[in-house]
Amino acid sequence: MRELQVVNAAELAVAYAAADYAVALDGDALPLRVGRPAGDLEAYWPATHYMFVTAWNPASEPHSDSANRAADERLVARLDAAGVQRHAAWAEDTAGEWREPGWLLADLDESLAHALARDFGQAGVLAWRRGEPVRLRMLIARPANAERSEYTDWLGD
């Protein structure tokens, strides 16, 4: 597992929490937002728990499209090997200047999912249980200057 160095984890968590997320299901793009339930998605694709993960831009440092696609292919191979159910998903900032593809996973063991995200250099994932609001899980230690947020968990402590 790689040790993740993030320049400003507090700002990163705020940006992740404010971002727009969506998953592609049956030709529809179903939105996901931190702090809100995902009832439409859960009705389309019933599962016990969900997680959004990406392999793009480890440590939130921009990488080339070819490097990001190669990382995504490695992630997909690991998901396939584990038999994980998934649908294409993405995250983007509210200004529409940044977009990052990823995958919405269903019913993957949480510790395995967190380890997988860390293996691909990710600082955070979205995760929630059916019927509960979407949560941001930061996989790094909470910095002293990070404001508390009801829907953000810091798992690196």
C-alpha positions in Angstrom: 0.0 0.0 0.0 1.3 3.4 -0.8 1.6 6.3 1.7 -0.5 9.2 0.4 0.9 12.7 0.6 -1.8 15.3 0.1 -0.8 19.0 0.2 -4.0 20.3 1.8 -6.3 17.5 3.0 -8.8 19.9 4.6 -9.4 21.8 1.3 -9.5 18.5 -0.6 -12.2 17.1 1.7 -14.3 20.2 1.2 -13.9 20.0 -2.6 -14.8 16.3 -2.6 -17.9 16.9 -0.4 -19.1 19.7 -2.7 -18.5 17.8 -6.0 -21.2 16.4 -8.1 -21.2 12.6 -8.6 -23.4 10.4 -10.9 -23.7 6.8 -11.9 -24.8 5.5 -15.3 -27.7 3.0 -15.1 -29.9 1.9 -17.9 -29.1 5.0 -20.0 -29.8 7.4 -17.1 -27.3 9.4 -15.1 -28.4 9.2 -11.5 -26.9 11.9 -9.3 -25.1 11.3 -6.0 -24.5 14.0 -3.4 -22.6 13.8 -0.1 -25.1 14.2 2.7 -28.2 13.1 0.7 -29.8 9.7 0.3 -29.5 8.0 -3.1 -33.0 6.6 -3.3 -33.4 6.6 -7.1 -30.1 4.7 -7.4 -31.0 2.3 -4.7 -34.4 1.6 -6.4 -32.6 0.9 -9.7 -29.8 -1.2 -8.2 -30.7 -2.7 -4.9 -27.7 -3.5 -2.6 -26.8 -3.4 1.0 -24.0 -0.9 0.7 -22.3 1.2 -2.0 -19.0 2.8 -2.7 -17.7 5.1 -5.4 -14.0 4.7 -6.2 -11.7 5.9 -9.0 -8.1 5.1 -10.0 -7.7 8.5 -11.7 -5.3 11.2 -10.5 -3.8 9.5 -7.4 -3.2 11.9 -4.5 -5.3 14.4 -6.4 -2.3 15.2 -8.6 -3.2 15.4 -12.3 -1.9 12.5 -14.4 -2.0 12.1 -18.2 -5.1 10.5 -19.7 -3.1 7.5 -20.8 -1.7 7.0 -17.2 -5.2 7.4 -15.8 -6.7 4.9 -18.3 -4.0 2.4 -17.5 -4.7 2.8 -13.8 -8.4 2.3 -14.4 -7.7 -0.8 -16.4 -5.8 -2.2 -13.5 -8.6 -1.3 -11.1 -11.2 -3.0 -13.4 -9.0 -6.1 -13.6 -8.9 -6.3 -9.8 -12.7 -5.8 -9.5 -13.3 -8.5 -12.1 -11.0 -10.9 -10.3 -12.9 -10.3 -7.1 -16.3 -10.6 -8.8 -17.4 -7.1 -7.8 -20.6 -5.7 -9.2 -20.1 -2.2 -10.7 -21.5 0.5 -12.8 -19.7 3.4 -14.5 -19.7 6.6 -12.5 -18.0 9.9 -12.3 -17.2 12.9 -10.2 -16.9 16.5 -11.3 -16.5 19.9 -9.7 -19.5 22.2 -9.6 -17.9 24.5 -12.2 -17.6 21.6 -14.7 -13.8 22.2 -15.0 -12.8 18.8 -13.7 -14.3 15.4 -14.3 -13.0 12.0 -13.1 -14.4 8.7 -14.2 -14.8 5.9 -11.6 -17.0 3.0 -10.6 -19.9 2.6 -8.3 -19.5 -0.7 -6.4 -22.1 -2.8 -4.6 -21.7 -5.0 -1.5 -17.9 -5.1 -1.5 -16.4 -5.7 2.0 -15.6 -2.2 3.3 -12.1 -3.0 4.5 -11.3 -4.5 1.1 -12.8 -1.5 -0.7 -10.8 1.0 1.4 -7.6 -1.0 0.8 -8.3 -1.1 -2.9 -8.8 2.7 -3.0 -5.6 3.2 -1.0 -3.7 0.9 -3.4 -4.7 3.2 -6.2 -3.6 6.3 -4.3 -7.0 7.7 -3.5 -7.5 10.1 -0.6 -11.3 9.5 -0.4 -14.3 7.5 -1.5 -18.0 7.9 -1.3 -19.7 5.1 0.8 -23.1 4.5 2.3 -25.5 1.9 3.4 -28.9 1.5 1.7 -31.4 4.1 3.0 -28.7 6.3 4.5 -27.2 9.5 3.2 -24.1 9.3 1.0 -20.9 9.8 3.1 -17.4 11.0 2.2 -14.8 8.8 3.6 -11.3 10.4 3.7 -8.8 7.6 3.8 -6.1 9.8 5.3 -5.6 11.4 8.7 -7.8 14.4 9.6 -5.6 17.5 9.7 -6.1 19.9 12.7 -7.5 22.6 10.4 -10.2 20.4 8.9 -13.7 21.6 9.9 -16.0 18.9 11.2 -18.7 17.8 8.8 -21.6 15.6 9.6 -21.1 13.5 6.4 -17.3 13.3 6.3 -15.4 10.5 8.0 -11.6 10.6 8.4 -10.4 7.0 8.5 -6.6 7.6 8.5 -6.5 8.6 12.2 
